[in-house]
Amino acid sequence: MSGAGRCREARRPTLEWLVVRRLAVLLCVALTLAVASSVPVAQGPSPAPITIVSPQGRRSLTVTTVNGGDYLSLDDVAAALGLTLRDDRVTGTTTVAAGGRTAVLTPERNVVSAQGRLVSLAAPPLRQDGRLVVTPEFVTRVVGVLLERRVDFRRAGRLFVIGDLRVPRVVVRGEFAASAAQITFDIAPAAEPTVTRAGSELVVTFAADAVDAAVPTVPANPLLQSIRPGEGASLVLATGPRFQSHRASVQPIDAGTTRLVIDLVAAGADTLTPGAPAAPAPPPPPAAGADPGPAPSLPPPGGVRTVVIDPGHGGEANGTEGPGGTLEKTVTLQVSRRLKTLLEGRLGLRVILTREDDRTLDQDERAAIANNNRADLFVSIHANAAVRPTVKGAEVYYLSVDRASLESRRAIQQPDALPQLGGGTRAIELILWETAQLRHLEQSATFAALVESALRGKVEMSPRPVQQAPFRVLVGANMPAVLVEVGYLSHPEEEKTLTSAAHQDKVALAVFEAISAFRGRLEKPAQ
């Protein structure tokens, strides 16, 4: 063997050396895994369960979060709804069956064959910890086909409603003072509520199969500790140490909504005035759609008796979204509710919100609500957004018109004459939807200036605080109308401000003062 060959032979590792090296590597890996397993892993809160409400009863399903989305065990869904599952190891598919109807799914694929029809899903079924998990969309779009029943997923309430069950949406809000509290339940569609006292709790039971409730967090106060779901279609109010008694009243809001108001009274208190100013209590306003009728406390004809407040967006229309996730539709409803409370409590006006909860309305519907209720003022509440995040401040708008619209305005000022039964004619006013706001532009401009002036004393205004714009929501309003942009959600600091109760109170108080001043102008006797 040559010298070079001997050198290569000397460098060749021996079998014993290879074995020792392999053992050393395995020992290092084992130590690493042991150390890693001893380090605690931070876990977020478990997602709230999703409840299935069906004619057979209620069942809660555990939710797993995968890639930021909610997933349900298909085994749990099948057990709750009487489905059968069959896995095919050869094809890797799973068949879901109910009453002779079948659907075939493949993990990791977002297309499912349901009764021979392809259903596309936003997220596919997955294998998670040895089990098959699916999204709520799978239940609504695929399981609904198998059951031949409507499956409605109430995302906010985390409910599946199977079939034609009565599950109204219940929106709860509260107002609190030292000696009284008022809890309001808006129920849509209407379901008769009953209130019973059980020890230190009040139980509100609805004539329904279940409730889809939006329950707020109760602030610290001596009258009410919490509101929580109860058994069946009920909500439970856990009262506080100062609670002594309660009063409940039910009133219709419109054809499809009922309002329950529960007043909680502290020991030794005689009145119910949460948040109300020191002023005589006005008579209760008529229900939406009713004729307000003459009343001594109401302003004379030509004044302001009915105000419609329009919380912008709602339902599927979120509006603009701030960098912190704040939705315009949420801010507008909060401000509108505060303004409604002020107008009813301090001026005794009839006040109607175009939406009381998170529902979808188109622009013309909002103006139609004001027209149908013979409103004297229309105020649409919005929050703004801009490409540049430095833009901020409140703004007030009234309708802008072009030359053609001005010609239409001249035309609508002339009444038409229609023949009467028995002879003769009668003059009537025909108001086209597209020109309804034109006759009120001067008063709308005056009202907008009053709103801007009142806001300027309380909140920051934009460099152009009063503007005109062709907003569709203002076009059909047959009364003075303005749109108030309460601020810019696109501005990070202003987004935080707009979510604060104190700032929302300032905005509501400013608009209230403007309405009061506008009413005073209309009622001032001519000199």
C-alpha positions in Angstrom: 0.0 0.0 0.0 1.3 3.4 -0.9 1.9 6.2 1.6 -1.2 8.1 0.3 -3.3 5.0 0.7 -2.1 4.5 4.2 -3.0 8.2 5.0 -6.6 7.7 3.6 -6.9 4.5 5.6 -5.8 6.3 8.8 -8.4 9.0 8.3 -11.3 6.5 7.7 -13.6 6.5 10.9 -13.9 3.3 12.7 -17.2 1.5 13.4 -16.9 2.2 17.2 -16.4 5.9 16.5 -19.5 6.1 14.3 -21.7 4.4 17.0 -20.4 6.8 19.7 -21.1 9.8 17.5 -24.7 8.6 16.7 -25.4 8.1 20.4 -24.1 11.5 21.2 -26.4 13.1 18.6 -29.4 11.2 19.9 -28.6 12.3 23.4 -28.5 15.9 22.4 -31.8 15.7 20.6 -33.4 14.0 23.6 -32.1 16.7 26.0 -33.3 19.5 23.7 -36.9 18.0 23.6 -36.9 17.6 27.3 -36.0 21.2 27.9 -38.5 22.5 25.3 -41.3 20.4 26.9 -40.5 21.9 30.3 -41.0 25.5 29.1 -44.6 26.7 29.6 -46.4 27.7 26.4 -48.6 30.8 26.6 -52.1 30.0 25.6 -54.9 32.4 24.8 -58.4 32.1 26.3 -60.4 29.3 24.9 -63.0 30.4 22.3 -66.6 30.5 23.5 -68.7 27.4 22.6 -71.2 27.5 19.8 -74.7 26.3 20.6 -77.0 24.3 18.3 -80.7 25.1 18.8 -82.9 22.6 17.1 -86.4 21.1 17.6 -84.7 18.3 19.6 -83.2 20.8 22.1 -79.9 22.6 22.7 -76.4 21.3 22.6 -73.1 23.2 23.0 -70.2 22.4 20.8 -66.6 22.9 21.8 -64.7 25.3 19.4 -61.1 24.9 18.3 -59.2 27.8 16.8 -57.2 26.9 13.7 -55.4 29.7 11.7 -57.5 32.2 13.5 -60.8 30.7 12.6 -63.5 28.7 14.5 -63.6 24.9 13.8 -66.0 22.3 15.2 -65.5 18.6 15.6 -67.5 16.8 12.9 -68.1 14.0 15.3 -69.8 16.5 17.7 -71.9 18.0 14.9 -73.0 14.6 13.8 -73.9 13.5 17.3 -75.9 16.7 17.9 -77.9 16.5 14.6 -78.3 12.8 14.1 -75.8 12.4 11.2 -73.8 9.3 10.3 -70.2 9.4 9.2 -68.3 6.8 7.2 -64.5 7.1 6.3 -63.1 5.5 3.2 -59.4 4.8 3.8 -58.8 3.9 0.1 -60.0 7.3 -1.3 -59.3 9.3 1.9 -62.8 10.7 1.9 -65.5 11.0 4.5 -69.2 10.5 3.8 -71.8 12.4 5.9 -75.3 11.1 5.6 -78.8 12.0 6.9 -82.1 10.4 5.8 -80.7 8.9 2.6 -78.9 12.2 1.6 -75.2 12.2 1.5 -72.2 14.6 1.2 -68.6 13.6 0.5 -65.7 15.6 1.7 -61.9 15.4 1.5 -59.7 16.9 4.2 -57.7 19.9 3.0 -60.0 20.5 0.1 -62.6 23.3 0.1 -65.0 21.7 -2.4 -67.6 19.3 -1.0 -70.1 17.2 -3.0 -73.5 17.5 -1.4 -76.3 15.5 -3.1 -74.4 15.6 -6.3 -73.9 19.3 -6.2 -70.5 20.9 -5.6 -70.4 23.3 -2.7 -67.3 25.6 -2.4 -66.2 26.6 1.1 -64.0 29.5 2.2 -62.0 27.1 4.4 -61.6 23.3 4.0 -62.3 20.5 6.5 -59.0 19.6 8.3 -57.5 16.8 10.3 -56.7 18.2 13.7 -55.3 15.9 16.5 -56.6 12.8 14.7 -60.2 14.1 14.2 -62.0 15.8 11.4 -62.9 19.5 12.1 -65.1 21.8 10.0 -66.1 25.5 10.0 -69.5 26.9 10.8 -69.9 27.5 7.1 -69.8 23.8 6.5 -72.7 23.3 8.8 -74.9 26.0 7.2 -74.1 25.1 3.6 -73.6 21.4 3.6 -75.4 20.0 6.7 -78.4 22.2 5.8 -78.7 20.4 2.5 -78.6 17.0 4.2 -81.2 18.0 6.8 -83.4 19.7 4.2 -83.8 22.5 6.7 -82.7 26.0 7.0 -79.5 26.3 9.1 -78.9 29.9 10.3 -75.6 30.8 12.0 -75.9 33.8 14.3 -72.3 34.7 14.5 -72.7 37.4 17.2 -74.7 35.1 19.5 -72.7 32.0 18.5 -75.8 30.1 17.7 -76.9 27.6 15.0 -80.7 27.8 14.6 -82.0 24.7 12.8 -85.4 25.0 11.1 -88.1 27.5 11.7 -87.6 28.2 15.4 -88.4 31.4 17.1 -85.0 32.9 18.1 -85.3 36.6 18.4 -82.4 39.0 18.5 -82.3 40.7 21.9 -80.1 43.8 22.2 -79.5 44.9 25.9 -78.2 48.2 27.1 -78.2 49.9 30.5 -78.1 53.3 32.1 -77.0 53.7 35.7 -77.2 56.3 38.5 -76.6 56.1 42.2 -80.1 55.3 43.2 -81.6 53.8 40.0 -80.8 51.9 36.9 -82.7 51.3 33.7 -82.1 48.2 31.5 -83.6 48.2 28.0 -84.2 45.0 25.9 -85.0 45.5 22.2 -86.5 42.3 20.9 -86.7 41.6 17.2 -88.8 39.9 16.0 -91.2 40.6 18.8 -91.5 37.9 21.5 -93.5 38.6 24.6 -91.2 38.9 27.7 -92.1 38.2 31.3 -90.0 39.3 34.3 -90.0 37.2 37.6 -87.9 37.7 40.7 -86.0 34.7 42.1 -84.2 35.7 45.3 -81.6 38.2 44.4 -82.1 37.7 40.6 -84.5 38.9 38.0 -85.3 36.4 35.3 -86.5 37.7 31.9 -88.1 34.9 29.9 -89.1 35.3 26.3 -91.9 33.6 24.4 -89.4 31.9 22.1 -87.4 28.7 21.6 -84.1 30.5 22.4 -82.6 34.0 22.3 -79.7 35.5 20.3 -78.7 38.0 22.9 -76.1 40.9 22.7 -75.4 41.5 26.4 -73.1 44.3 27.5 -70.6 44.2 30.3 -72.2 45.8 33.3 -70.1 48.6 34.9 -69.5 48.5 38.6 -72.6 49.8 40.4 -74.6 48.9 43.5 -77.8 47.9 41.7 -76.8 45.3 39.1 -73.8 43.0 39.1 -74.2 41.1 35.8 -76.5 40.0 33.0 -76.0 36.4 31.8 -77.9 33.8 29.7 -80.3 31.7 31.6 -82.1 28.4 31.0 -83.9 28.2 27.6 -85.0 31.5 26.2 -84.1 33.7 29.2 -81.7 36.2 30.6 -80.8 36.6 34.2 -80.1 39.9 36.0 -78.0 39.4 39.1 -78.9 42.4 41.3 -76.5 44.2 43.6 -76.6 44.9 47.4 -78.6 48.2 47.1 -81.3 46.7 44.9 -84.8 46.9 46.5 -87.5 46.7 43.8 -88.1 46.8 40.1 -90.7 48.0 37.6 -91.1 46.5 34.1 -93.0 47.9 31.0 -93.4 46.6 27.5 -94.0 48.8 24.4 -94.0 48.2 20.7 -91.3 50.0 18.7 -92.5 49.0 15.2 -94.3 46.1 13.5 -91.4 43.7 14.3 -89.8 45.0 17.4 -90.8 45.1 21.1 -89.0 47.0 23.8 -88.9 45.8 27.5 -87.7 48.4 30.0 -86.8 47.3 33.5 -86.2 50.0 36.2 -84.2 49.0 39.2 -84.7 51.0 42.3 -82.3 51.3 45.3 -83.5 51.1 48.9 -84.9 54.5 49.9 -85.2 55.8 46.4 -88.5 57.1 45.0 -87.7 58.0 41.5 -86.1 56.5 38.5 -83.7 59.0 37.0 -80.6 57.3 35.7 -78.7 60.0 33.8 -81.7 62.3 33.6 -81.2 66.1 34.2 -83.0 68.0 36.9 -86.1 68.8 34.9 -89.7 67.8 35.0 -90.3 64.4 33.4 -91.8 64.7 30.0 -94.7 62.5 28.9 -93.7 59.3 27.2 -93.1 59.7 23.4 -95.5 57.9 21.1 -94.4 54.6 19.5 -92.7 54.8 16.1 -95.3 55.2 13.3 -98.0 56.5 15.6 -99.6 59.9 15.3 -98.0 62.1 18.0 -101.2 64.1 18.3 -101.5 67.5 20.0 -100.2 67.8 23.5 -99.6 70.9 25.7 -95.9 70.0 26.2 -95.2 69.8 22.5 -94.1 72.8 20.5 -96.6 74.5 18.3 -97.0 73.6 14.6 -94.0 74.6 12.6 -91.7 73.7 15.5 -89.7 70.5 16.2 -91.8 67.6 17.6 -90.2 64.5 16.0 -86.6 63.9 15.3 -85.2 60.9 13.4 -81.6 60.0 14.2 -79.9 57.7 11.7 -77.0 55.6 13.0 -74.9 55.2 9.8 -74.3 51.7 8.3 -75.2 48.5 10.3 -75.6 44.8 9.7 -73.4 43.7 6.7 -72.3 47.3 6.2 -69.5 47.9 8.7 -68.6 51.3 7.4 -65.0 52.4 7.9 -62.7 50.5 10.2 -60.0 52.1 12.3 -56.5 50.8 12.6 -57.4 49.4 16.1 -60.5 47.5 14.6 -63.2 50.0 15.7 -66.2 49.8 13.3 -68.1 52.9 12.2 -71.4 51.1 12.6 -70.7 50.6 16.3 -69.7 54.2 17.1 -72.6 55.7 15.2 -75.2 53.6 17.1 -73.6 54.4 20.5 -73.6 58.2 19.8 -77.2 58.0 18.4 -78.5 56.3 21.5 -76.9 58.9 23.7 -78.5 61.7 21.6 -81.9 60.0 21.8 -81.8 59.9 25.6 -81.0 63.6 25.8 -83.7 64.7 23.4 -86.4 62.5 25.1 -85.3 63.4 28.6 -84.7 67.1 28.3 -86.9 68.3 25.5 -89.7 65.6 25.6 -89.4 65.1 21.9 -90.5 62.1 19.9 -87.3 60.5 18.8 -86.9 57.6 16.4 -83.7 55.7 15.5 -83.6 54.3 12.0 -82.0 51.2 13.5 -82.0 50.1 17.1 -79.5 47.3 16.6 -77.0 45.9 14.2 -79.2 45.6 11.1 -78.8 46.4 7.4 -80.7 49.4 5.9 -80.2 50.9 2.5 -80.0 54.7 2.1 -83.5 55.3 0.9 -85.0 53.3 3.7 -83.5 55.7 6.2 -85.0 58.7 4.7 -88.3 56.8 4.2 -88.5 56.2 8.0 -88.2 59.9 8.6 -90.8 60.8 6.0 -93.3 58.1 7.1 -93.0 59.4 10.7 -93.4 63.0 9.6 -90.1 64.0 11.2 -89.3 67.6 11.7 -85.5 67.0 11.6 -83.3 64.2 10.2 -79.7 63.7 11.6 -77.5 61.0 10.1 -74.5 60.1 12.3 -71.3 58.8 10.7 -67.5 58.5 11.2 -65.0 59.5 8.6 -61.9 58.0 7.0 -59.0 59.4 5.0 -56.0 58.0 3.1 -53.7 60.2 5.2 -53.9 59.0 8.8 -53.1 62.6 10.0 -56.5 63.9 9.0 -58.9 64.4 11.9 -61.8 66.4 13.3 -65.6 66.5 13.1 -67.5 67.8 10.1 -71.1 68.6 9.2 -72.7 68.2 5.8 -75.9 69.2 4.1 -77.0 68.3 0.6 -75.3 69.8 -2.5 -77.3 70.3 -5.7 -76.5 71.1 -9.3 -78.1 73.4 -11.8 -80.5 70.7 -13.0 -81.6 70.1 -9.5 -82.3 73.8 -9.0 -84.6 73.7 -12.1 -86.4 70.8 -10.5 -86.7 72.8 -7.3 -88.5 75.6 -9.1 -90.8 73.0 -10.7 -91.9 71.4 -7.4 -92.8 74.7 -5.9 -95.8 74.8 -8.1 -98.7 72.6 -6.8 -100.6 70.4 -9.2 -104.4 70.6 -9.5 -106.5 67.4 -9.5 -110.2 67.1 -10.2 -112.5 66.5 -7.3 -115.6 64.3 -7.2 -118.6 66.6 -7.8 -116.6 69.1 -9.8 -113.8 71.6 -9.3 -110.2 71.0 -8.6 -107.9 70.6 -5.5 -104.3 71.8 -5.3 -101.9 69.1 -4.0 -98.1 69.0 -3.7 -96.4 66.2 -5.6 -92.9 65.7 -4.2 -90.5 63.5 -6.2 -88.1 61.4 -4.1 -85.0 62.9 -5.8 -86.1 66.4 -5.1 -87.6 66.0 -1.5 -84.6 67.7 0.2 -84.4 70.7 -2.2 -87.1 72.7 -0.6 -85.4 72.5 2.8 -81.9 73.4 1.8 -81.9 76.8 3.5 -83.1 75.4 6.8 -80.6 72.5 6.4 -77.8 75.0 5.9 -78.9 76.9 9.0 -79.2 73.7 11.1 -75.7 72.5 9.8 -74.2 75.8 11.0 -75.8 75.4 14.4 -74.4 71.9 14.7 -70.9 73.0 13.7 -71.0 75.9 16.3 -72.1 73.6 19.1 -69.5 70.9 18.2 -66.7 73.5 18.0 -67.1 74.2 21.7 -66.7 70.6 22.7 -64.6 68.6 20.2 -61.9 69.2 17.6 -63.2 70.2 14.2 -61.6 69.6 10.7 -60.3 72.6 8.7 -63.5 72.5 6.7 -66.1 72.0 9.3 -69.3 72.7 7.2 -69.5 71.3 3.7 -72.0 70.3 1.1 -72.1 66.8 -0.6 -74.5 64.7 -2.6 -75.1 62.1 0.1 -77.8 59.7 -1.0 -79.2 59.4 2.6 -80.1 63.2 2.5 -81.6 63.3 -0.9 -85.1 61.9 -0.1 -85.5 63.5 3.4 -88.5 65.8 3.2 -87.4 67.9 6.2 -84.2 69.8 7.2 -81.5 67.2 7.2 -77.7 67.0 8.0 -75.1 64.4 8.1 -72.6 64.6 11.0 -69.1 63.0 10.7 -68.1 62.7 14.4 -64.4 62.3 13.6 -61.9 60.2 11.6 -61.5 56.6 12.6 -58.5 56.4 10.3 -56.6 58.7 12.8 -55.2 56.3 15.5 -55.6 58.8 18.4 -59.0 60.0 17.3 -60.2 56.4 16.9 -59.4 55.9 20.6 -61.2 59.1 21.5 -64.3 58.2 19.5 -64.8 54.9 21.5 -64.8 56.7 24.8 -68.1 57.3 26.6 -67.0 60.8 27.7 -66.3 61.9 24.1 -69.5 60.4 22.8 -71.4 62.3 25.4 -69.8 65.5 24.2 -70.8 64.8 20.6 -74.4 63.9 21.6 -74.7 67.0 23.9 -73.4 69.3 21.0 -76.0 68.0 18.6 -78.7 68.2 21.3 -77.8 71.8 21.9 -78.0 72.5 18.1 -81.4 70.9 17.9 -82.6 72.9 20.9 -81.3 76.1 19.3 -82.9 75.3 15.9 -86.2 74.5 17.6 -86.0 77.9 19.4 -85.6 79.7 16.1 -88.6 78.0 14.6 -90.8 78.8 17.5 -89.7 82.4 18.0 -92.6 84.6 17.2 -92.3 86.8 14.1 -91.4 90.4 14.9 
